[in-house]
Amino acid sequence: MKNKFSEQLTFLRQQKKMSQGMLSSKLNISRQSISKWERGDSEPSLDTILNLTTIFNVDLDFLLLGKENQKKLLIQGKI
């Protein structure tokens, strides 16, 4: 069952025009692991989640919950 993390991961990967294979290479894991995360069948370790925030240049709230950082939005004048 898809969850917010799986939706965000799929969205961010596609925004970067990155295949599951390309992302798996960056993380040194199997492509099947990425597929399972995107389907919501499993979740990565905390270390891997932190690596994903670096790869996609997003904070944890955005990756896990889909929420923009309020302070960042304030600085950018979006709220």
PAKOL-259338 format. One record per residue (C-alpha): residue number from 1; x, y, z. Coordinates in nm, 2 decimals. Layout:
! PAKOL-259338
<NUM, <X, Y, Z>>
...
! end
This chain:
! PAKOL-259338
<1, <0.00, 0.00, 0.00>>
<2, <0.14, 0.34, -0.10>>
<3, <0.22, 0.58, 0.17>>
<4, <0.34, 0.94, 0.16>>
<5, <0.71, 0.84, 0.16>>
<6, <0.66, 0.61, -0.14>>
<7, <0.47, 0.88, -0.33>>
<8, <0.74, 1.14, -0.25>>
<9, <1.02, 0.90, -0.35>>
<10, <0.86, 0.83, -0.68>>
<11, <0.79, 1.20, -0.74>>
<12, <1.14, 1.32, -0.65>>
<13, <1.31, 1.04, -0.85>>
<14, <1.10, 1.13, -1.16>>
<15, <1.16, 1.50, -1.11>>
<16, <1.53, 1.43, -1.13>>
<17, <1.47, 1.22, -1.44>>
<18, <1.64, 0.93, -1.26>>
<19, <1.55, 0.57, -1.32>>
<20, <1.52, 0.32, -1.03>>
<21, <1.84, 0.17, -1.15>>
<22, <2.03, 0.50, -1.14>>
<23, <1.90, 0.57, -0.79>>
<24, <1.99, 0.22, -0.67>>
<25, <2.34, 0.26, -0.80>>
<26, <2.39, 0.58, -0.60>>
<27, <2.27, 0.40, -0.29>>
<28, <2.46, 0.08, -0.36>>
<29, <2.14, -0.13, -0.33>>
<30, <1.93, -0.33, -0.57>>
<31, <1.68, -0.18, -0.81>>
<32, <1.42, -0.41, -0.66>>
<33, <1.46, -0.23, -0.32>>
<34, <1.37, 0.10, -0.48>>
<35, <1.07, -0.06, -0.65>>
<36, <0.95, -0.21, -0.31>>
<37, <0.98, 0.13, -0.14>>
<38, <0.79, 0.30, -0.42>>
<39, <0.51, 0.04, -0.40>>
<40, <0.50, 0.08, -0.02>>
<41, <0.60, -0.29, 0.03>>
<42, <0.90, -0.20, 0.25>>
<43, <1.09, 0.10, 0.38>>
<44, <1.46, 0.19, 0.38>>
<45, <1.69, 0.22, 0.68>>
<46, <1.73, 0.55, 0.85>>
<47, <2.08, 0.59, 0.70>>
<48, <1.94, 0.53, 0.35>>
<49, <1.66, 0.79, 0.42>>
<50, <1.92, 1.04, 0.52>>
<51, <2.12, 0.96, 0.20>>
<52, <1.80, 1.02, 0.00>>
<53, <1.75, 1.36, 0.15>>
<54, <2.10, 1.45, 0.03>>
<55, <2.05, 1.30, -0.32>>
<56, <1.73, 1.49, -0.37>>
<57, <1.83, 1.80, -0.17>>
<58, <1.52, 1.79, 0.05>>
<59, <1.45, 1.78, 0.42>>
<60, <1.31, 1.49, 0.61>>
<61, <0.97, 1.64, 0.64>>
<62, <0.93, 1.68, 0.27>>
<63, <1.06, 1.33, 0.19>>
<64, <0.86, 1.15, 0.46>>
<65, <0.55, 1.36, 0.49>>
<66, <0.54, 1.58, 0.18>>
<67, <0.55, 1.89, 0.39>>
<68, <0.76, 2.19, 0.29>>
<69, <0.98, 2.34, 0.56>>
<70, <0.79, 2.64, 0.69>>
<71, <1.10, 2.84, 0.77>>
<72, <1.23, 2.78, 0.41>>
<73, <0.89, 2.89, 0.27>>
<74, <0.89, 3.20, 0.48>>
<75, <1.24, 3.30, 0.36>>
<76, <1.14, 3.24, 0.00>>
<77, <0.83, 3.46, 0.05>>
<78, <0.58, 3.17, -0.02>>
<79, <0.38, 3.21, 0.30>>
! end
